[in-house]
Amino acid sequence: MLPFPHLGELGSVSMHLVLVIGVAGLLPALIDVSRTLHRSILLGVAALLALRYAWWRATETIAPFGFNLDTLGSWMLLGLELFSIVGSLSAFLILSRVKRRSGEADAYASWWGSENPRVAILIATYNEEKDVLERTIVGAKSLRYPNKEIVVCDDKRRDWLRDYCAEIGVRYIRRPTNEGQKAGNINHALDRLAEDDVVPDFIAVLDADFVPHRGFVSRTLALFHDSKVGLVQTPQFFFNADPIQHNFNLSRSLPDEQRFFFDHMQPSRDAWGIAFCCGTSSMCRWSALREIGGFNTESVTEDFMLTLALQNGGWKTIYLSEPLTEGLAPEGLKEYITQRARWCLGLMQIARSSLGPFAPSNLRLRDRWSVIDSILFWTTTFPFRLAAIIFPLLYWYFGIIVVDASLADVISYFGAYYFWILMTLNFLSRGMVVPILNDVSQLLGAIPITRAAFSALLRPHGHPFSVTAKGGDRSKVVIQWRIMMPFLVGLVLTIVGLLLGIFVDRFASYDAGDGKWVILFWSLYNVFVLAVTCLACIERPRTELHVSDKAELAEYTVNGVSHQLWLTSLTSQTVRIRGIKVPITTRGRLVIADIPGQIEVYAIAEVGDGMRLGLLPTEEQHEAMLIKLYAEGNEPGVTQVKLSKLLSDLMRRFGPARE
C-alpha cells in the first residue's frame, strides 16, 4: 500500500495556498479590472508564481541525468511545461491591458456627414443549406444603413441560390474554379466590384451562417473616423449551443468556448494594437484592401493573414467589443474539432509564410509577437493536455518517475501558482475558466490539433482544406466512438494503473517517496477529466436553433375568442403559450409584436400550464420572424458562468427528463 505523506510538512506548506486563496478573495474589493495598473499587478504576481514554479521544477524535481527512461520522461515533461509557461507569460502580458471602444463609436457616430459611404456586404458561402443562408441574407437586407449592397459569393455554383438571390433582390457572384478557398472567393468578388462604375468605400464580410444585427454597419463605420484604420473586427456570438454546452445541457449557465477570446483576449490585444481579423463580422476599408492586393492565400486562416498584410502596409486593425452579429457554432464534435484543427493549421502556415514572425517584412515587433503568441498557444496548450494524461501512466505501468517531488512541495509551488491563476483569470473574465470543463474543451481536439500543429510546421502546404459543416439533421443521439476511443482507453488505463498502484505492493514499491501521492492525485484528477470527456462524446439531439425565452404578451384567437396571454420559447417554427389549453391540432391565429398581421397556428402538444403551437407564417411574416429572432436585441447566450445554475443544469442533464 502507498505510505501516507508527512502531515506536519503538509500543514506548514499549505499555509502558502491558504495565503494565496485569502488574498485572491479580497480582489473584488481592491481591484478595478479596467485599470492597467491593477491588471498588471494581478498578472505580474501570476508571472512571478509561474517563474517560481518553473525554477523549482527545473532545479529540484528532475530525475538525475542518465541514459534511462526516467531521465527521458522527466526532461520531456519539463520541456513541455516550460514552453507552456512561456505561452502563459505572453498571455499574461497581453491581458495586462484592455481597451473598449464603445465610447469612441458613440463619439464618432455619423462622422461621414450627410453622404453615407458605400458599403458592400459580402456573404461567403460554399455548401450551406437555404435555411442557413436565408437568415443571413434577410438580416443583411434589414440593416439600418441605406447605402449598402448585399453580395452573395457562391463558391459552389448553385443555380437554386442564384435564382433565390434574383428573387429577393441581392447580387449574386460565382467563379468558375475554387483556388484559394474562401480567400480566393472573396478576392474574385472584389475584382468584380472593382469593375463597377461606383466602387465601395468599405467591405463587410459575413460567413454564410452569421446574421448581422441591424446596427452592425453604422457602429463599425464609426471607428473608421481615423484614416489609418484599415479593419474593424467585432465579436462573434452564437445563437446555438456549442457541442460541450449542448451535450451537458449548459447553454444557459456556461458561456460558449470562444467567449474568453472574444470578450477578453481581443479587447486586450486591441490595447496593444494587435487585435486581429477573425473573418466574419469584420469591416475593411476598400482602399486598404486593394492596396495590399486583397486577401493573402498563403494560409487557410485568411483572416489572421489579412491582419498581418494590413499591419505590414501601415494600416491599423482594431476591435469593437459589441454584439453586432450572431451565428451558428459548430453543432457536432466532428465539426467543432475540424474547425479548430484548421485554425491551428492556418497559424502554422502563417509561421512559415512571407509574413511570419521571422520573415523580412515591415511588421512591427508587437505584430511579430502577436503571431508568436498564437503559435505558442497552439503548439503548447494541446500537446501538454495530452502529456498530462500520458505521463502518470508511465509511473503506474513502468515505474518511470517524471516528477520527483513531495506532495508538500507540489502544494507549495504548483498549488499556489494554479489557484492564483485560476482566481485571477476568473476575476478578469467573470468566471469563464471552469476546471475540468475547460480541460475537456481542450482535450477533445488535442490529438488532431497537435498533429496539425507539427505537421504544418514541417510541411506548411499540401494539406486538404476542410469546410466546417453547418446545419443538417441533428435529431438523433450519436455516440462519436472514434473521437471517444482514445479517451476511453486512457480512462481504463488510468483506473487500472491506480488499482495496481494502490493494491499491488510491487507497484507501490517504486522509489518515488511522497511523489507517489503526486501521481495518485494527478491520476484521480485525470479520471474525472477523461470520464467527462467521454460523456461529451455522446451527442444529444438538437431540434431548435434559436429560442427567444423572453416572455412577451400576445393575442391568441381560437374558436372565435381572443385571449391576451404570455408566450415564451419562440422560434421561427414554434411557440409556447401560457394560461390556456386546447385540443391537439386546433387551429387559431396569433398576433406577435413586430410581426405583420395574424400568424396562423395549430396546437402541437400540452406543456405545463399551456400549449406548444406550430407556426404557419406567410413569406412576409417568416422574414419578419427571422429579423425579430436574429437581427434584433443583445447578444444571445450567456457571457459569464452562473455556478448555481451550472450545477442545477448538470443535475437536470443526468437526472430524469423533464418538460
ROBAKE-613537 format. One line per 4 residues: number of its first residue (from 1); their letters; for each residue x, y, z of C-alpha. Coordinates in nm, 3 decimals, padded with zeros to 5 digits, always signed. Layout:
<atoms>
NUM = A = X:Y:Z; ...
</atoms>
This chain:
<atoms>
1 = MLPF = +00.000:+00.000:+00.000; +00.110:+00.362:-00.057; +00.267:+00.525:+00.253; +00.090:+00.834:+00.382
5 = PHLG = +00.284:+01.162:+00.345; +00.405:+01.359:+00.644; +00.108:+01.552:+00.782; +00.322:+01.808:+00.963
9 = ELGS = +00.505:+01.910:+00.649; +00.179:+01.926:+00.456; +00.027:+02.153:+00.720; +00.312:+02.403:+00.711
13 = VSMH = +00.329:+02.440:+00.333; -00.047:+02.451:+00.294; -00.026:+02.797:+00.452; +00.115:+02.919:+00.118
17 = LVLV = -00.200:+02.801:-00.053; -00.425:+02.947:+00.217; -00.247:+03.283:+00.180; -00.296:+03.281:-00.198
21 = IGVA = -00.665:+03.195:-00.165; -00.713:+03.457:+00.107; -00.551:+03.736:-00.094; -00.744:+03.635:-00.405
25 = GLLP = -01.066:+03.651:-00.203; -01.003:+04.023:-00.143; -00.963:+04.101:-00.513; -01.320:+04.221:-00.582
29 = ALID = -01.287:+04.486:-00.312; -00.942:+04.609:-00.417; -00.910:+04.570:-00.794; -01.066:+04.764:-01.081
33 = VSRT = -01.022:+04.537:-01.386; -01.048:+04.832:-01.626; -00.727:+04.986:-01.489; -00.397:+04.879:-01.643
37 = LHRS = -00.206:+04.917:-01.316; -00.444:+04.688:-01.128; -00.445:+04.427:-01.404; -00.065:+04.445:-01.424
41 = ILLG = -00.031:+04.380:-01.051; -00.260:+04.077:-01.067; -00.091:+03.927:-01.369; +00.255:+04.028:-01.251
45 = VAAL = +00.201:+03.817:-00.938; +00.084:+03.536:-01.167; +00.405:+03.568:-01.369; +00.622:+03.560:-01.056
49 = LALR = +00.444:+03.249:-00.927; +00.487:+03.089:-01.270; +00.861:+03.161:-01.270; +00.891:+03.039:-00.910
53 = YAWW = +00.722:+02.715:-01.010; +00.938:+02.678:-01.323; +01.260:+02.727:-01.123; +01.153:+02.468:-00.867
57 = RATE = +01.057:+02.219:-01.139; +01.388:+02.265:-01.323; +01.613:+02.253:-01.018; +01.450:+02.014:-00.770
61 = TIAP = +01.215:+01.770:-00.943; +01.407:+01.635:-01.242; +01.542:+01.280:-01.241; +01.924:+01.257:-01.215
65 = FGFN = +02.086:+01.263:-01.555; +02.144:+00.923:-01.707; +02.076:+00.714:-02.013; +01.744:+00.581:-01.888
69 = LDTL = +01.370:+00.628:-01.930; +01.338:+00.829:-01.606; +01.565:+01.099:-01.745; +01.396:+01.098:-02.086
73 = GSWM = +01.043:+01.116:-01.945; +01.134:+01.373:-01.683; +01.301:+01.611:-01.927; +01.028:+01.571:-02.190
77 = LLGL = +00.758:+01.672:-01.944; +00.967:+01.961:-01.813; +01.023:+02.087:-02.166; +00.651:+02.083:-02.239
81 = ELFS = +00.577:+02.263:-01.913; +00.840:+02.532:-01.970; +00.712:+02.605:-02.321; +00.357:+02.622:-02.181
85 = IVGS = +00.473:+02.866:-01.916; +00.635:+03.085:-02.183; +00.299:+03.090:-02.361; +00.124:+03.175:-02.034
89 = LSAF = +00.364:+03.462:-01.962; +00.292:+03.604:-02.307; -00.082:+03.579:-02.243; -00.043:+03.747:-01.902
93 = LILS = +00.136:+04.039:-02.066; -00.136:+04.077:-02.329; -00.413:+04.062:-02.067; -00.247:+04.332:-01.855
97 = RVKR = -00.418:+04.595:-02.073; -00.772:+04.628:-02.206; -00.944:+04.867:-02.445; -01.318:+04.914:-02.501
101 = RSGE = -01.422:+05.132:-02.794; -01.798:+05.175:-02.748; -01.748:+05.531:-02.624; -01.538:+05.610:-02.930
105 = ADAY = -01.808:+05.465:-03.157; -02.064:+05.687:-02.984; -01.847:+05.997:-03.019; -01.786:+05.947:-03.391
109 = ASWW = -02.126:+05.819:-03.499; -02.206:+05.958:-03.848; -01.864:+06.123:-03.882; -01.912:+06.094:-04.259
113 = GSEN = -02.184:+06.358:-04.259; -02.479:+06.363:-04.497; -02.319:+06.145:-04.767; -02.322:+05.783:-04.648
117 = PRVA = -02.017:+05.581:-04.757; -02.097:+05.293:-04.990; -02.070:+04.954:-04.815; -02.063:+04.615:-04.989
121 = ILIA = -02.162:+04.328:-04.760; -02.002:+04.006:-04.886; -02.164:+03.679:-04.776; -01.918:+03.398:-04.848
125 = TYNE = -02.083:+03.059:-04.899; -01.980:+02.713:-05.012; -02.216:+02.434:-04.912; -02.469:+02.583:-04.668
129 = EKDV = -02.837:+02.498:-04.698; -03.106:+02.752:-04.782; -03.238:+02.787:-04.426; -02.887:+02.883:-04.308
133 = LERT = -02.827:+03.133:-04.588; -03.176:+03.280:-04.570; -03.125:+03.409:-04.216; -02.804:+03.587:-04.310
137 = IVGA = -02.934:+03.741:-04.632; -03.258:+03.862:-04.472; -03.061:+04.002:-04.178; -02.822:+04.185:-04.412
141 = KSLR = -03.111:+04.335:-04.606; -03.268:+04.461:-04.281; -02.959:+04.658:-04.173; -03.041:+05.016:-04.072
145 = YPNK = -02.799:+05.163:-04.321; -02.913:+05.299:-04.658; -02.611:+05.293:-04.892; -02.537:+04.921:-04.898
149 = EIVV = -02.520:+04.634:-05.143; -02.561:+04.269:-05.046; -02.332:+04.037:-05.244; -02.363:+03.659:-05.215
153 = CDDK = -02.031:+03.496:-05.313; -02.119:+03.138:-05.409; -01.819:+02.906:-05.438; -02.036:+02.601:-05.516
157 = RRDW = -02.205:+02.742:-05.830; -02.561:+02.654:-05.726; -02.839:+02.754:-05.963; -03.105:+02.747:-05.690
161 = LRDY = -02.906:+03.006:-05.490; -02.864:+03.225:-05.800; -03.241:+03.214:-05.854; -03.316:+03.285:-05.487
165 = CAEI = -03.086:+03.591:-05.487; -03.259:+03.723:-05.802; -03.597:+03.669:-05.637; -03.515:+03.870:-05.324
169 = GVRY = -03.306:+04.137:-05.499; -02.948:+04.078:-05.388; -02.637:+04.048:-05.605; -02.503:+03.703:-05.684
173 = IRRP = -02.143:+03.624:-05.789; -01.987:+03.287:-05.869; -01.647:+03.191:-06.006; -01.550:+02.902:-06.232
177 = TNEG = -01.286:+02.750:-06.000; -01.211:+02.727:-05.627; -00.845:+02.825:-05.591; -00.759:+02.990:-05.264
181 = QKAG = -01.073:+02.862:-05.089; -01.258:+03.139:-04.902; -00.986:+03.399:-04.963; -00.996:+03.327:-05.336
185 = NINH = -01.374:+03.351:-05.335; -01.368:+03.695:-05.172; -01.086:+03.816:-05.398; -01.287:+03.717:-05.704
189 = ALDR = -01.583:+03.919:-05.571; -01.354:+04.217:-05.503; -01.233:+04.209:-05.863; -01.591:+04.210:-05.989
193 = LAED = -01.679:+04.501:-05.760; -01.375:+04.691:-05.889; -01.530:+04.676:-06.237; -01.842:+04.866:-06.124
197 = DVVP = -01.895:+05.229:-06.214; -01.902:+05.315:-05.842; -01.678:+05.105:-05.617; -01.749:+05.054:-05.245
201 = DFIA = -01.580:+05.262:-04.977; -01.591:+04.973:-04.731; -01.629:+04.596:-04.742; -01.804:+04.395:-04.470
205 = VLDA = -01.751:+04.018:-04.462; -02.004:+03.773:-04.320; -01.987:+03.396:-04.311; -02.295:+03.232:-04.456
209 = DFVP = -02.432:+03.147:-04.110; -02.371:+03.486:-03.941; -02.664:+03.725:-03.917; -02.581:+04.095:-03.867
213 = HRGF = -02.767:+04.292:-03.605; -02.934:+04.597:-03.751; -02.670:+04.842:-03.625; -02.368:+04.642:-03.747
217 = VSRT = -02.269:+04.873:-04.034; -02.316:+05.209:-03.861; -02.136:+05.103:-03.540; -01.832:+04.962:-03.719
221 = LALF = -01.815:+05.251:-03.966; -01.789:+05.495:-03.673; -01.438:+05.368:-03.594; -01.311:+05.446:-03.944
225 = HDSK = -01.303:+05.816:-03.850; -00.929:+05.751:-03.812; -00.799:+05.745:-04.169; -00.528:+05.489:-04.076
229 = VGLV = -00.777:+05.227:-03.958; -00.786:+04.955:-04.221; -01.006:+04.700:-04.046; -01.257:+04.680:-03.761
233 = QTPQ = -01.334:+04.337:-03.615; -01.637:+04.268:-03.395; -01.700:+03.965:-03.171; -01.877:+03.651:-03.279
237 = FFFN = -02.178:+03.541:-03.077; -02.367:+03.218:-03.128; -02.740:+03.158:-03.114; -02.697:+02.784:-03.068
241 = ADPI = -02.500:+02.592:-02.807; -02.158:+02.454:-02.894; -02.116:+02.074:-02.850; -01.994:+02.095:-02.490
245 = QHNF = -02.272:+02.330:-02.383; -02.535:+02.124:-02.559; -02.423:+01.775:-02.463; -02.411:+01.874:-02.095
249 = NLSR = -02.724:+02.097:-02.107; -02.522:+02.404:-02.006; -02.625:+02.657:-02.271; -02.792:+02.879:-02.009
253 = SLPD = -02.522:+02.864:-01.744; -02.185:+02.821:-01.922; -02.056:+03.066:-02.186; -01.957:+02.922:-02.520
257 = EQRF = -01.597:+02.808:-02.559; -01.493:+03.119:-02.756; -01.627:+03.383:-02.518; -01.298:+03.428:-02.330
261 = FFDH = -01.119:+03.508:-02.655; -01.379:+03.746:-02.797; -01.481:+03.920:-02.474; -01.143:+03.946:-02.302
265 = MQPS = -00.842:+03.846:-02.511; -00.934:+04.053:-02.820; -01.000:+04.376:-02.621; -00.662:+04.323:-02.453
269 = RDAW = -00.494:+04.265:-02.788; -00.660:+04.583:-02.912; -00.499:+04.776:-02.625; -00.161:+04.663:-02.763
273 = GIAF = -00.259:+04.739:-03.123; -00.258:+04.372:-03.225; -00.628:+04.281:-03.246; -00.673:+04.057:-03.547
277 = CCGT = -00.938:+03.982:-03.803; -01.148:+03.671:-03.740; -01.304:+03.658:-04.085; -01.675:+03.703:-04.037
281 = SSMC = -01.825:+04.006:-03.862; -01.548:+04.238:-03.981; -01.534:+04.551:-04.197; -01.239:+04.666:-04.407
285 = RWSA = -01.155:+04.988:-04.589; -01.173:+04.931:-04.968; -00.861:+05.136:-05.043; -00.658:+04.947:-04.782
289 = LREI = -00.775:+04.611:-04.913; -00.693:+04.698:-05.273; -00.357:+04.846:-05.175; -00.240:+04.517:-05.023
293 = GGFN = -00.375:+04.310:-05.313; -00.678:+04.162:-05.138; -00.678:+03.856:-04.916; -00.349:+03.668:-04.894
297 = TESV = -00.388:+03.298:-04.987; -00.074:+03.160:-04.821; -00.279:+03.038:-04.523; -00.619:+02.875:-04.475
301 = TEDF = -00.673:+03.128:-04.194; -00.701:+03.414:-04.440; -00.838:+03.642:-04.169; -00.526:+03.648:-03.950
305 = MLTL = -00.317:+03.672:-04.268; -00.522:+03.976:-04.374; -00.443:+04.141:-04.041; -00.070:+04.096:-04.092
309 = ALQN = -00.086:+04.219:-04.450; -00.266:+04.534:-04.337; -00.024:+04.591:-04.050; +00.266:+04.530:-04.287
313 = GGWK = +00.121:+04.806:-04.507; +00.098:+05.050:-04.216; -00.275:+05.013:-04.150; -00.435:+04.971:-03.808
317 = TIYL = -00.655:+04.674:-03.717; -00.887:+04.744:-03.423; -01.169:+04.578:-03.227; -01.518:+04.688:-03.128
321 = SEPL = -01.643:+04.469:-02.843; -02.016:+04.490:-02.909; -02.272:+04.219:-03.001; -02.330:+04.314:-03.364
325 = TEGL = -02.363:+03.971:-03.527; -02.466:+03.624:-03.422; -02.407:+03.297:-03.596; -02.412:+02.923:-03.588
329 = APEG = -02.149:+02.748:-03.375; -02.034:+02.403:-03.491; -02.314:+02.171:-03.381; -02.128:+01.842:-03.376
333 = LKEY = -01.797:+01.736:-03.225; -01.652:+01.644:-03.564; -01.721:+01.992:-03.698; -01.602:+02.152:-03.373
337 = ITQR = -01.269:+01.970:-03.391; -01.230:+02.019:-03.767; -01.271:+02.395:-03.728; -01.007:+02.424:-03.457
341 = ARWC = -00.761:+02.198:-03.637; -00.799:+02.423:-03.944; -00.730:+02.733:-03.732; -00.417:+02.562:-03.598
345 = LGLM = -00.307:+02.460:-03.949; -00.353:+02.817:-04.070; -00.143:+02.965:-03.790; +00.140:+02.723:-03.862
349 = QIAR = +00.122:+02.818:-04.231; +00.149:+03.183:-04.130; +00.456:+03.098:-03.920; +00.626:+02.974:-04.238
353 = SSLG = +00.484:+03.244:-04.469; +00.620:+03.569:-04.610; +00.460:+03.746:-04.312; +00.584:+03.504:-04.049
357 = PFAP = +00.737:+03.637:-03.725; +01.095:+03.590:-03.850; +01.044:+03.675:-04.217; +01.177:+04.005:-04.359
361 = SNLR = +00.885:+04.248:-04.366; +00.762:+04.583:-04.235; +00.581:+04.424:-03.940; +00.636:+04.588:-03.604
365 = LRDR = +00.787:+04.392:-03.316; +00.446:+04.373:-03.149; +00.292:+04.227:-03.467; +00.556:+03.954:-03.470
369 = WSVI = +00.495:+03.892:-03.101; +00.123:+03.856:-03.180; +00.197:+03.570:-03.419; +00.443:+03.405:-03.182
373 = DSIL = +00.187:+03.421:-02.901; -00.070:+03.243:-03.119; +00.184:+02.982:-03.227; +00.273:+02.916:-02.864
377 = FWTT = -00.094:+02.866:-02.781; -00.146:+02.601:-03.048; +00.186:+02.420:-03.002; +00.187:+02.405:-02.620
381 = TFPF = -00.169:+02.400:-02.486; -00.289:+02.088:-02.664; +00.029:+01.874:-02.655; +00.058:+01.949:-02.284
385 = RLAA = -00.304:+01.844:-02.229; -00.221:+01.505:-02.383; +00.100:+01.479:-02.183; -00.093:+01.536:-01.861
389 = IIFP = -00.289:+01.218:-01.937; +00.001:+01.005:-02.059; +00.284:+01.076:-01.815; +00.118:+00.944:-01.494
393 = LLYW = +00.065:+00.613:-01.675; +00.441:+00.580:-01.717; +00.474:+00.552:-01.342; +00.191:+00.305:-01.284
397 = YFGI = +00.299:+00.065:-01.560; +00.674:+00.112:-01.594; +00.788:+00.279:-01.273; +00.912:+00.585:-01.465
401 = IVVD = +00.930:+00.886:-01.232; +00.874:+01.209:-01.421; +00.822:+01.440:-01.120; +01.042:+01.361:-00.821
405 = ASLA = +00.875:+01.580:-00.558; +00.695:+01.562:-00.230; +00.325:+01.635:-00.210; +00.404:+01.924:+00.025
409 = DVIS = +00.626:+02.092:-00.233; +00.371:+02.040:-00.508; +00.109:+02.217:-00.297; +00.351:+02.499:-00.215
413 = YFGA = +00.480:+02.563:-00.568; +00.221:+02.431:-00.812; -00.086:+02.474:-00.590; -00.014:+02.841:-00.516
417 = YYFW = +00.052:+02.913:-00.885; -00.252:+02.720:-01.010; -00.504:+02.871:-00.770; -00.376:+03.226:-00.819
421 = ILMT = -00.405:+03.188:-01.198; -00.748:+03.030:-01.171; -00.888:+03.300:-00.946; -00.719:+03.586:-01.133
425 = LNFL = -00.845:+03.476:-01.474; -01.192:+03.415:-01.337; -01.191:+03.757:-01.174; -01.086:+03.925:-01.500
429 = SRGM = -01.330:+03.721:-01.712; -01.633:+03.696:-01.482; -01.585:+03.328:-01.406; -01.526:+03.182:-01.752
433 = VVPI = -01.247:+02.938:-01.660; -01.419:+02.630:-01.514; -01.185:+02.348:-01.405; -01.245:+02.009:-01.569
437 = LNDV = -01.483:+02.158:-01.829; -01.203:+02.386:-01.951; -00.970:+02.084:-01.968; -01.233:+01.883:-02.156
441 = SQLL = -01.280:+02.154:-02.420; -00.906:+02.143:-02.491; -00.867:+01.766:-02.466; -01.141:+01.687:-02.718
445 = GAIP = -00.942:+01.830:-03.008; -00.594:+01.779:-02.867; -00.493:+01.487:-03.091; -00.584:+01.633:-03.435
449 = ITRA = -00.473:+01.983:-03.331; -00.134:+01.857:-03.213; -00.097:+01.659:-03.535; -00.193:+01.965:-03.742
453 = AFSA = +00.046:+02.192:-03.550; +00.362:+01.995:-03.602; +00.287:+01.851:-03.946; +00.214:+02.204:-04.075
457 = LLRP = +00.531:+02.345:-03.923; +00.731:+02.083:-04.110; +00.517:+02.089:-04.428; +00.300:+02.402:-04.435
461 = HGHP = +00.128:+02.334:-04.768; -00.041:+02.039:-04.934; -00.299:+01.985:-04.658; -00.667:+01.949:-04.760
465 = FSVT = -00.899:+02.239:-04.677; -01.185:+02.123:-04.452; -01.505:+02.327:-04.450; -01.694:+02.341:-04.121
469 = AKGG = -02.035:+02.188:-04.197; -02.335:+02.379:-04.064; -02.700:+02.275:-04.043; -02.820:+01.926:-04.132
473 = DRSK = -03.015:+01.663:-03.939; -02.933:+01.654:-03.567; -03.245:+01.471:-03.449; -03.083:+01.156:-03.306
477 = VVIQ = -02.843:+01.063:-03.028; -02.499:+01.000:-03.181; -02.203:+00.849:-02.997; -01.879:+00.966:-03.156
481 = WRIM = -01.687:+00.646:-03.095; -01.379:+00.742:-03.300; -01.339:+01.063:-03.103; -01.417:+00.895:-02.772
485 = MPFL = -01.196:+00.587:-02.809; -00.854:+00.740:-02.717; -01.007:+00.897:-02.405; -01.192:+00.578:-02.314
489 = VGLV = -00.866:+00.383:-02.345; -00.689:+00.647:-02.136; -00.963:+00.626:-01.872; -00.940:+00.247:-01.848
493 = LTIV = -00.559:+00.253:-01.832; -00.564:+00.521:-01.562; -00.816:+00.333:-01.347; -00.628:+00.003:-01.387
497 = GLLL = -00.299:+00.179:-01.310; -00.448:+00.330:-00.994; -00.574:-00.010:-00.879; -00.235:-00.167:-00.945
501 = GIFV = -00.054:+00.114:-00.769; -00.275:+00.107:-00.463; -00.332:-00.264:-00.414; -00.026:-00.438:-00.561
505 = DRFA = +00.283:-00.398:-00.344; +00.542:-00.420:-00.619; +00.393:-00.116:-00.793; +00.376:+00.074:-00.466
509 = SYDA = +00.742:-00.002:-00.403; +00.876:+00.211:-00.688; +01.124:+00.454:-00.533; +00.935:+00.783:-00.563
513 = GDGK = +00.893:+00.877:-00.197; +00.599:+01.111:-00.146; +00.596:+01.154:-00.523; +00.360:+00.857:-00.527
517 = WVIL = +00.097:+01.086:-00.382; +00.158:+01.343:-00.652; +00.096:+01.077:-00.916; -00.203:+00.945:-00.723
521 = FWSL = -00.386:+01.279:-00.705; -00.282:+01.364:-01.061; -00.430:+01.034:-01.181; -00.753:+01.082:-00.985
525 = YNVF = -00.799:+01.422:-01.148; -00.737:+01.262:-01.487; -01.010:+01.006:-01.416; -01.263:+01.287:-01.376
529 = VLAV = -01.140:+01.473:-01.685; -01.138:+01.162:-01.905; -01.478:+01.047:-01.782; -01.633:+01.387:-01.858
533 = TCLA = -01.458:+01.392:-02.198; -01.611:+01.054:-02.284; -01.955:+01.181:-02.182; -01.905:+01.486:-02.405
537 = CIER = -01.873:+01.247:-02.700; -02.237:+01.143:-02.660; -02.418:+01.395:-02.877; -02.774:+01.478:-02.781
541 = PRTE = -03.042:+01.555:-03.040; -03.092:+01.916:-03.145; -03.430:+02.047:-03.250; -03.436:+02.427:-03.226
545 = LHVS = -03.158:+02.659:-03.338; -03.269:+02.987:-03.189; -03.506:+03.036:-02.899; -03.630:+03.366:-02.760
549 = DKAE = -03.714:+03.294:-02.396; -03.810:+03.650:-02.312; -04.178:+03.636:-02.215; -04.400:+03.875:-02.409
553 = LAEY = -04.771:+03.941:-02.435; -04.956:+03.824:-02.744; -05.312:+03.788:-02.865; -05.428:+03.433:-02.935
557 = TVNG = -05.757:+03.384:-03.117; -05.912:+03.038:-03.112; -06.270:+02.928:-03.180; -06.367:+03.290:-03.240
561 = VSHQ = -06.250:+03.406:-02.894; -05.943:+03.629:-02.837; -05.715:+03.578:-02.535; -05.437:+03.803:-02.405
565 = LWLT = -05.164:+03.567:-02.281; -04.791:+03.524:-02.233; -04.576:+03.342:-02.483; -04.222:+03.202:-02.434
569 = SLTS = -03.978:+02.979:-02.621; -04.044:+03.150:-02.952; -03.868:+03.004:-03.257; -03.925:+03.052:-03.629
573 = QTVR = -04.142:+02.737:-03.625; -04.300:+02.701:-03.280; -04.406:+02.896:-02.974; -04.508:+02.808:-02.619
577 = IRGI = -04.813:+02.985:-02.471; -04.928:+03.001:-02.108; -05.271:+03.007:-01.949; -05.484:+02.814:-02.198
581 = KVPI = -05.523:+02.459:-02.323; -05.695:+02.342:-02.640; -05.725:+02.007:-02.818; -05.428:+01.895:-03.026
585 = TTRG = -05.439:+02.015:-03.394; -05.679:+02.301:-03.305; -05.626:+02.591:-03.547; -05.604:+02.951:-03.436
589 = RLVI = -05.435:+03.285:-03.501; -05.161:+03.465:-03.308; -05.061:+03.831:-03.307; -04.694:+03.880:-03.207
593 = ADIP = -04.514:+04.212:-03.171; -04.304:+04.313:-03.476; -04.472:+04.050:-03.698; -04.725:+04.185:-03.953
597 = GQIE = -05.082:+04.054:-03.941; -05.208:+03.739:-03.770; -04.998:+03.423:-03.786; -05.190:+03.102:-03.844
601 = VYAI = -05.107:+02.846:-03.573; -05.205:+02.494:-03.469; -05.176:+02.312:-03.135; -04.895:+02.057:-03.116
605 = AEVG = -04.884:+01.944:-02.752; -04.977:+02.030:-02.395; -04.683:+02.161:-02.190; -04.702:+02.261:-01.823
609 = DGMR = -04.966:+02.532:-01.785; -05.015:+02.587:-02.157; -04.960:+02.465:-02.510; -04.691:+02.441:-02.773
613 = LGLL = -04.812:+02.579:-03.104; -04.677:+02.528:-03.453; -04.648:+02.841:-03.669; -04.764:+02.867:-04.031
617 = PTEE = -04.638:+03.213:-04.131; -04.661:+03.377:-04.471; -04.336:+03.462:-04.650; -04.354:+03.820:-04.522
621 = QHEA = -04.419:+03.700:-04.167; -04.137:+03.445:-04.194; -03.884:+03.715:-04.288; -04.009:+03.939:-04.006
625 = MLIK = -03.968:+03.646:-03.765; -03.607:+03.593:-03.876; -03.533:+03.961:-03.816; -03.700:+03.952:-03.474
629 = LYAE = -03.507:+03.643:-03.365; -03.165:+03.707:-03.515; -03.117:+04.074:-03.605; -03.267:+04.246:-03.303
633 = GNEP = -03.165:+04.262:-02.939; -02.845:+04.194:-02.749; -02.601:+03.905:-02.751; -02.751:+03.555:-02.737
637 = GVTQ = -02.646:+03.303:-02.476; -02.463:+03.382:-02.153; -02.140:+03.576:-02.103; -02.048:+03.465:-01.751
641 = VKLS = -02.064:+03.143:-01.554; -02.361:+03.108:-01.322; -02.229:+02.847:-01.078; -02.553:+02.755:-00.904
645 = KLLS = -02.733:+02.738:-01.239; -02.447:+02.533:-01.386; -02.476:+02.273:-01.108; -02.853:+02.269:-01.148
649 = DLMR = -02.823:+02.217:-01.523; -02.580:+01.929:-01.474; -02.819:+01.765:-01.230; -03.105:+01.807:-01.474
653 = RFGP = -02.893:+01.671:-01.760; -02.813:+01.348:-01.581; -03.140:+01.323:-01.390; -03.488:+01.224:-01.514
657 = ARE = -03.613:+01.403:-01.825; -03.849:+01.698:-01.775; -04.070:+01.902:-02.000
</atoms>
